[in-house]
Amino acid sequence: MRTLLVTGPGGSGRTTVAAATALASARSGKRTLLLSGEAGGALGIAVGTEPDRVTDDLWAVRVDSGAHFRGELLAFQERSTAALDLLGAHRLEDEELTELPGSEQFAMLRALRDAAAGGWDVLVVDMPPVLGTLGLIALPEQLRRYLRRLLPPERQAARALRPVLAQLAGVPMPAQWLYEMAARWERELSAVQELFEDRNTTVRLVAEPGPAGEDALRTARLGLALYGTAVDTLVANRVLPPKSPDPWLAGLQAQQDKVLRRWYEEWESACPVREVQHLGRDPRGRDDLTMLGGPLEPGTSSEPSETWEPASGPGRREPWGSIEGPAGDDGILLWRLALPGAVKEELDLVRRGDELLLTVGPFRRIVPLPSVLRRCTVSGAGLVDGVLGIRFTPDPALWPRGR
């Protein structure tokens, strides 16, 4: 399955571009699902919480974060009835529940998991604004790490001895339902993380050519690189027509033109840049989506002869970074991590056990070390032209000795 995560700065038109991309994909004969948090969106029709057919090959579905929040909370309340009764808690009813901030992210994760199992040719996801998207991409990995630390799976092997251990220790042991819930979360989070890390999953960035769009794209590029997520296309949205007789519009067009030239220079090595013309109105409905200035079918590049080819079958992307060496007698290994746009003053890294705590600008990721580097100590690091090189020296106590 081909998955496109469409995101960009708030107000950049990402919902419209996501709908146009899904419609173009369906026109090419691919069974396409558009997943969005918008009730109507650019398609101009009401979209329900189950896939609704829009055209012969296009379906659309809306994420209902409120219903997801209520369902999860009521299910948790039901499973923990005994504990809540001991505390004298008053049960919550469905009609009195209102969703809490942050519930949208968990609802989107569940919707992505369900969509990934739907057998679609193409999944187009209208994601949150770019910082929210980066947080969403990071969430499954982070939550799985917390679960493994707080409820180690190997402890479940001793569940038959739990009553005995409780008597010996004199304290109550975690209930079975807690482990079962953790196992269910682990399965669901693992499925979404696999979707994000699949080599057929890419991000389509949408931004208006201007100072705000430039700043947002720099941040997005750095964050996506940190999580090893590929960008398939940069969509320059709402591009004004050239040579306007109106001085005000001509000034805006000149500003856009400067930004576009920089985008072509900065992004051409990573992905194609596509321009979507301004229609002079807010696009709505299938006719407007078709007029957005050229095909937006997944994989279409700035050159009509070039198309994106999916990887052969499902599978995870190659591990992030590359390991070089050993180059000399000292046996030093160099781990190179691409971080375009990173600056030294906003970079920090700490080795902790078999993990690397990496902070880059506003982002932080805990990266598991490749197995070969776990037997080494960090001996230095440097940032050159957007590439972080970390030097590792083999630990004599952990490496086999040569004869």
Backbone torsions as a table, in degrees:
resi	resn	phi	psi	omega
1	MET	NA	135.9	175.4
2	ARG	-90.3	125.3	-179.2
3	THR	-119.6	127.8	178.1
4	LEU	-117.8	119.5	176.1
5	LEU	-99.0	110.8	-174.8
6	VAL	-98.7	121.7	-178.2
7	THR	-148.4	173.1	179.7
8	GLY	170.8	-178.5	177.4
9	PRO	-60.2	154.4	176.6
10	GLY	-58.8	133.1	179.8
11	GLY	82.2	9.1	-177.4
12	SER	-83.5	-9.5	-178.5
13	GLY	93.7	23.7	-176.7
14	ARG	-65.2	-34.6	179.1
15	THR	-63.9	-41.3	178.3
16	THR	-64.9	-44.8	-179.5
17	VAL	-65.5	-37.9	177.1
18	ALA	-61.7	-43.8	179.5
19	ALA	-66.0	-41.5	179.3
20	ALA	-65.5	-38.5	178.2
21	THR	-64.2	-44.8	179.7
22	ALA	-63.7	-41.1	-179.9
23	LEU	-65.5	-41.5	178.2
24	ALA	-64.6	-38.8	177.9
25	SER	-63.1	-43.8	179.6
26	ALA	-65.0	-35.4	179.0
27	ARG	-64.2	-25.3	179.7
28	SER	-83.9	2.2	175.7
29	GLY	95.0	9.5	179.8
30	LYS	-94.1	136.5	176.1
31	ARG	-70.6	112.1	-168.6
32	THR	-121.5	136.8	173.6
33	LEU	-115.8	129.1	172.9
34	LEU	-101.2	118.4	179.6
35	LEU	-108.8	125.2	-174.2
36	SER	-147.1	156.8	173.0
37	GLY	-91.1	-1.3	-177.7
38	GLU	-86.6	140.3	-179.3
39	ALA	-69.6	-40.7	-179.8
40	GLY	-116.8	-52.7	177.6
41	GLY	70.4	-169.0	-173.5
42	ALA	-73.2	-13.8	179.4
43	LEU	-68.5	-18.9	176.8
44	GLY	77.6	16.2	178.3
45	ILE	-131.0	158.8	175.8
46	ALA	-74.8	132.5	-178.4
47	VAL	-115.4	131.0	-178.2
48	GLY	-91.0	-175.3	-178.6
49	THR	-89.7	0.4	168.7
50	GLU	-117.3	148.4	-177.0
51	PRO	-54.2	121.7	177.1
52	ASP	-104.7	136.9	179.9
53	ARG	-78.3	127.6	-179.5
54	VAL	-103.8	-46.6	173.5
55	THR	-133.9	-174.2	-177.7
56	ASP	-55.9	-38.0	-175.3
57	ASP	-119.8	10.8	-178.6
58	LEU	-121.1	127.9	172.6
59	TRP	-120.6	155.1	178.1
60	ALA	-136.7	145.5	178.9
61	VAL	-143.4	146.4	-178.4
62	ARG	-108.8	139.5	176.1
63	VAL	-82.3	121.1	178.6
64	ASP	-102.9	91.7	-175.8
65	SER	-68.0	-31.6	179.5
66	GLY	-65.3	-46.1	179.2
67	ALA	-64.7	-38.7	178.8
68	HIS	-64.1	-43.3	-179.9
69	PHE	-62.0	-47.4	-179.0
70	ARG	-62.4	-43.6	-178.7
71	GLY	-63.5	-43.1	-179.5
72	GLU	-67.1	-41.6	-177.9
73	LEU	-67.9	-41.3	179.5
74	LEU	-67.0	-36.8	178.0
75	ALA	-66.6	-40.5	177.3
76	PHE	-64.1	-41.1	178.6
77	GLN	-61.4	-39.9	-179.4
78	GLU	-66.7	-41.4	-178.3
79	ARG	-70.2	-28.1	-176.4
80	SER	-105.9	29.2	-177.4
81	THR	-56.7	-45.4	-175.8
82	ALA	-61.2	-46.1	-179.3
83	ALA	-65.3	-40.8	-179.5
84	LEU	-66.9	-36.6	178.2
85	ASP	-64.6	-37.9	177.9
86	LEU	-63.2	-31.7	-179.6
87	LEU	-84.9	-4.6	-178.2
88	GLY	71.7	29.2	-177.7
89	ALA	-74.4	149.1	174.8
90	HIS	-95.3	129.1	-175.6
91	ARG	-67.7	143.4	176.6
92	LEU	-92.3	142.3	179.2
93	GLU	-104.3	154.3	-176.3
94	ASP	-54.4	-46.3	-173.0
95	GLU	-69.6	-14.5	-179.3
96	GLU	-98.5	1.4	-176.6
97	LEU	-91.9	131.5	171.3
98	THR	-123.1	139.4	-173.0
99	GLU	-66.8	150.3	180.0
100	LEU	-94.4	155.8	176.1
101	PRO	-56.9	138.5	-178.5
102	GLY	97.2	-13.5	-179.0
103	SER	-68.3	-21.9	179.6
104	GLU	-61.1	-37.2	-179.0
105	GLN	-63.3	-44.3	-178.6
106	PHE	-69.5	-35.7	176.5
107	ALA	-64.8	-38.4	178.6
108	MET	-67.0	-39.4	177.5
109	LEU	-60.4	-43.7	178.6
110	ARG	-64.4	-41.6	-179.9
111	ALA	-64.9	-38.0	177.2
112	LEU	-65.3	-40.8	178.3
113	ARG	-62.4	-44.4	179.9
114	ASP	-65.0	-41.7	-178.8
115	ALA	-66.2	-36.3	-179.2
116	ALA	-64.0	-24.3	-179.4
117	ALA	-94.4	7.4	-173.4
118	GLY	-88.2	-4.7	178.0
119	GLY	73.9	28.7	-179.9
120	TRP	-80.5	154.1	172.0
121	ASP	-76.1	-42.2	-178.3
122	VAL	-135.2	132.6	173.4
123	LEU	-115.8	118.8	177.3
124	VAL	-109.5	122.9	-174.4
125	VAL	-114.8	120.7	172.5
126	ASP	-80.1	96.4	-173.0
127	MET	-83.1	169.2	173.7
128	PRO	-66.1	173.4	173.2
129	PRO	-52.7	163.2	-162.8
130	VAL	-57.4	-41.7	179.6
131	LEU	-66.3	-37.5	175.7
132	GLY	-65.2	-37.2	177.7
133	THR	-64.7	-44.0	178.8
134	LEU	-62.3	-39.7	176.1
135	GLY	-63.9	-37.7	-179.8
136	LEU	-68.1	-41.5	178.2
137	ILE	-62.4	-36.3	-178.3
138	ALA	-77.7	-22.6	-168.7
139	LEU	-62.2	-47.5	-178.7
140	PRO	-58.8	-43.9	179.5
141	GLU	-61.8	-43.3	-178.5
142	GLN	-65.9	-46.6	-177.3
143	LEU	-66.4	-37.3	178.2
144	ARG	-64.3	-36.9	177.8
145	ARG	-64.7	-43.2	178.4
146	TYR	-62.1	-43.1	-179.1
147	LEU	-61.8	-42.7	-179.3
148	ARG	-65.0	-33.1	-179.8
149	ARG	-77.4	-40.9	-174.6
150	LEU	-83.2	-35.3	-179.8
151	LEU	-131.5	77.5	-177.2
152	PRO	-57.2	130.0	-177.8
153	PRO	-58.7	-32.9	-177.4
154	GLU	-65.5	-21.6	178.0
155	ARG	-66.6	-23.0	-179.0
156	GLN	-67.4	-22.2	179.8
157	ALA	-62.9	-22.6	-178.0
158	ALA	-97.4	19.6	-174.7
159	ARG	-65.1	-29.8	179.4
160	ALA	-67.9	-25.0	-179.6
161	LEU	-93.5	3.7	-173.4
162	ARG	-59.3	-44.5	178.4
163	PRO	-60.2	-40.2	179.8
164	VAL	-66.0	-45.0	180.0
165	LEU	-62.4	-36.1	179.4
166	ALA	-63.4	-40.1	179.2
167	GLN	-68.9	-40.9	-179.0
168	LEU	-67.5	-41.5	-177.2
169	ALA	-80.4	-22.3	-179.3
170	GLY	76.9	11.4	178.3
171	VAL	-131.9	150.0	179.6
172	PRO	-67.8	140.7	176.9
173	MET	-90.7	155.5	179.4
174	PRO	-55.8	139.0	-179.1
175	ALA	-68.5	154.6	-178.8
176	GLN	-61.2	-35.0	-177.3
177	TRP	-63.8	-27.6	179.6
178	LEU	-67.2	-42.8	177.4
179	TYR	-67.7	-37.6	178.9
180	GLU	-64.7	-40.5	177.8
181	MET	-65.1	-41.9	178.2
182	ALA	-62.8	-39.2	179.0
183	ALA	-65.6	-38.9	178.3
184	ARG	-65.6	-43.9	177.8
185	TRP	-61.2	-40.7	179.7
186	GLU	-60.5	-43.6	179.5
187	ARG	-63.5	-44.9	-177.8
188	GLU	-67.5	-44.2	-179.8
189	LEU	-66.7	-37.6	178.3
190	SER	-62.4	-40.4	-179.8
191	ALA	-63.8	-41.1	-179.5
192	VAL	-72.2	-38.6	177.9
193	GLN	-62.6	-39.1	176.9
194	GLU	-62.8	-37.4	177.0
195	LEU	-63.6	-46.3	179.6
196	PHE	-63.1	-35.3	-174.9
197	GLU	-92.3	-1.2	-179.9
198	ASP	-67.1	142.6	-178.1
199	ARG	-69.9	-13.0	176.2
200	ASN	-96.5	12.7	176.1
201	THR	-109.0	125.8	177.9
202	THR	-137.5	168.3	178.3
203	VAL	-106.1	138.7	171.4
204	ARG	-111.1	112.9	-177.6
205	LEU	-88.6	136.2	-179.4
206	VAL	-124.4	128.4	178.4
207	ALA	-155.2	150.0	171.6
208	GLU	-82.4	136.0	178.6
209	PRO	-66.0	109.4	-178.7
210	GLY	180.0	173.7	-177.4
211	PRO	-58.0	-43.0	-179.5
212	ALA	-65.3	-40.7	178.6
213	GLY	-64.0	-39.5	178.6
214	GLU	-61.7	-46.8	-178.9
215	ASP	-61.5	-43.4	-178.5
216	ALA	-64.6	-38.6	-178.6
217	LEU	-68.8	-35.9	177.0
218	ARG	-61.5	-44.7	178.9
219	THR	-64.3	-43.3	-179.0
220	ALA	-63.1	-42.4	-177.4
221	ARG	-63.6	-40.3	179.3
222	LEU	-66.3	-46.3	-179.1
223	GLY	-64.2	-42.0	179.0
224	LEU	-65.9	-36.9	177.2
225	ALA	-64.5	-38.7	-179.2
226	LEU	-60.3	-33.4	179.5
227	TYR	-100.5	9.9	174.9
228	GLY	65.2	29.6	-177.4
229	THR	-97.0	126.3	-176.1
230	ALA	-81.5	145.4	173.9
231	VAL	-103.2	125.0	-177.7
232	ASP	-91.1	-29.7	-178.1
233	THR	-156.4	142.1	168.1
234	LEU	-104.4	117.5	-178.9
235	VAL	-98.3	114.2	172.9
236	ALA	-85.3	107.4	-171.1
237	ASN	-97.3	153.3	176.9
238	ARG	57.4	47.4	177.6
239	VAL	-76.9	128.3	-177.2
240	LEU	-78.5	150.0	177.9
241	PRO	-68.4	146.9	-178.9
242	PRO	-76.5	164.7	172.4
243	LYS	56.4	47.6	176.0
244	SER	-76.4	137.3	176.9
245	PRO	-71.8	-17.3	179.1
246	ASP	-78.0	120.2	-177.9
247	PRO	-58.8	-36.6	-178.8
248	TRP	-66.0	-47.3	178.2
249	LEU	-66.4	-36.1	179.2
250	ALA	-63.1	-37.6	177.2
251	GLY	-65.6	-42.7	177.5
252	LEU	-64.2	-40.0	-179.3
253	GLN	-65.3	-38.5	178.8
254	ALA	-64.2	-39.4	177.5
255	GLN	-64.1	-43.6	177.9
256	GLN	-61.2	-40.7	-177.6
257	ASP	-62.1	-40.5	177.8
258	LYS	-62.0	-45.6	-178.9
259	VAL	-65.3	-41.0	-180.0
260	LEU	-61.5	-40.4	178.9
261	ARG	-61.6	-40.8	178.5
262	ARG	-66.3	-39.1	-179.8
263	TRP	-63.7	-41.5	178.3
264	TYR	-61.9	-38.8	-179.6
265	GLU	-70.8	-41.7	-173.6
266	GLU	-80.5	-30.5	-171.1
267	TRP	-105.5	-13.1	-172.2
268	GLU	-60.3	-28.8	179.3
269	SER	-77.0	-19.0	-177.0
270	ALA	-100.7	-40.6	-176.3
271	CYS	-165.4	160.0	176.9
272	PRO	-71.1	153.8	174.7
273	VAL	-107.3	125.7	178.4
274	ARG	-111.9	140.6	178.2
275	GLU	-107.2	128.2	176.4
276	VAL	-112.7	119.2	-174.1
277	GLN	-72.8	149.9	176.1
278	HIS	-74.0	129.6	-179.2
279	LEU	-84.6	-7.2	-176.1
280	GLY	84.4	4.5	179.0
281	ARG	-160.4	169.1	175.6
282	ASP	-75.4	121.0	-179.7
283	PRO	-63.5	138.9	177.5
284	ARG	-156.8	129.2	179.7
285	GLY	93.2	163.0	-173.4
286	ARG	-65.8	-33.2	-179.9
287	ASP	-64.0	-43.4	179.0
288	ASP	-66.5	-38.8	-179.6
289	LEU	-63.3	-33.2	179.3
290	THR	-71.3	-22.5	-176.4
291	MET	-93.2	12.5	-171.0
292	LEU	-76.0	11.8	171.5
293	GLY	96.6	48.4	176.9
294	GLY	109.6	160.5	-177.4
295	PRO	-66.8	140.2	175.3
296	LEU	-116.8	26.2	178.8
297	GLU	-58.6	138.3	-179.4
298	PRO	-52.5	125.9	178.1
299	GLY	99.7	-13.7	-179.7
300	THR	-70.7	128.1	-177.6
301	SER	-100.1	-174.1	179.9
302	SER	-70.5	-16.4	176.0
303	GLU	-107.3	124.9	-175.6
304	PRO	-57.8	-27.2	-176.8
305	SER	-79.0	-11.4	-177.2
306	GLU	-104.1	127.8	177.0
307	THR	-130.7	151.3	178.3
308	TRP	-73.6	130.8	178.2
309	GLU	-106.9	125.1	179.7
310	PRO	-66.5	152.6	175.9
311	ALA	-66.2	156.7	-177.6
312	SER	-75.9	95.1	177.7
313	GLY	82.8	167.8	179.8
314	PRO	-70.7	160.4	178.3
315	GLY	158.8	157.2	-178.3
316	ARG	-78.0	154.3	176.8
317	ARG	-66.4	165.2	175.4
318	GLU	-62.3	149.3	178.9
319	PRO	-55.7	146.5	-178.3
320	TRP	-67.8	133.2	175.3
321	GLY	88.2	174.4	178.8
322	SER	-138.0	147.3	-179.1
323	ILE	-110.8	127.3	179.8
324	GLU	-117.1	147.3	175.6
325	GLY	108.1	-176.6	0.4
326	PRO	-75.2	140.5	-175.5
327	ALA	-94.5	-24.5	-176.0
328	GLY	-136.2	-168.8	-178.1
329	ASP	-68.0	-22.4	-178.0
330	ASP	-75.3	-12.8	176.5
331	GLY	71.4	16.1	-176.7
332	ILE	-66.8	135.2	175.3
333	LEU	-106.2	143.2	-179.8
334	LEU	-118.0	120.3	178.1
335	TRP	-101.3	115.7	-177.9
336	ARG	-102.0	127.4	179.3
337	LEU	-124.1	122.7	-179.6
338	ALA	-75.9	122.9	178.5
339	LEU	-136.1	71.5	-176.8
340	PRO	-60.4	131.1	179.6
341	GLY	89.1	-4.4	179.7
342	ALA	-71.1	146.5	175.7
343	VAL	-122.0	147.7	-172.8
344	LYS	-59.4	-39.0	-175.9
345	GLU	-66.2	-20.7	-178.2
346	GLU	-109.4	22.0	-176.6
347	LEU	-117.6	134.2	178.4
348	ASP	-148.0	139.3	177.0
349	LEU	-142.3	142.8	-178.3
350	VAL	-137.4	130.3	174.6
351	ARG	-85.6	128.3	177.3
352	ARG	-137.5	104.0	-176.9
353	GLY	62.4	-125.5	179.8
354	ASP	-97.7	21.5	-178.3
355	GLU	-129.6	157.2	175.9
356	LEU	-118.5	120.9	177.4
357	LEU	-89.5	108.6	-172.6
358	LEU	-114.6	120.6	177.0
359	THR	-114.1	124.9	-179.5
360	VAL	-133.6	111.2	-178.3
361	GLY	57.3	-127.5	-178.5
362	PRO	-85.4	4.5	-173.6
363	PHE	-111.7	150.8	176.7
364	ARG	-142.0	132.9	178.7
365	ARG	-137.6	140.4	174.5
366	ILE	-98.6	110.2	-171.7
367	VAL	-103.2	122.9	174.5
368	PRO	-65.6	136.7	179.1
369	LEU	-75.5	140.0	170.5
370	PRO	-56.0	149.7	-172.6
371	SER	-56.0	-38.1	-177.1
372	VAL	-66.2	-27.7	-177.9
373	LEU	-86.3	-12.7	179.7
374	ARG	-69.1	-18.8	179.2
375	ARG	-96.7	18.3	-178.2
376	CYS	-124.7	166.1	172.3
377	THR	-112.4	147.9	178.5
378	VAL	-73.9	125.5	-177.6
379	SER	-116.0	3.7	177.7
380	GLY	157.5	168.3	180.0
381	ALA	-157.6	154.7	177.5
382	GLY	-155.2	150.1	179.8
383	LEU	-114.8	118.2	-179.1
384	VAL	-134.2	120.8	176.4
385	ASP	51.5	45.6	176.4
386	GLY	75.6	13.3	177.8
387	VAL	-122.7	122.3	177.6
388	LEU	-89.8	121.0	176.4
389	GLY	-108.0	122.1	-179.2
390	ILE	-113.5	124.8	-178.2
391	ARG	-92.8	133.8	179.6
392	PHE	-123.4	130.8	177.1
393	THR	-105.7	126.1	179.8
394	PRO	-55.9	136.1	177.4
395	ASP	-83.8	115.7	-177.4
396	PRO	-56.6	-27.9	-177.7
397	ALA	-74.5	-17.2	-175.9
398	LEU	-111.7	-15.2	-179.4
399	TRP	-97.2	142.0	177.8
400	PRO	-64.9	142.4	-178.7
401	ARG	-85.5	138.0	176.7
402	GLY	-77.3	155.2	-179.6
403	ARG	-89.3	NA	NA
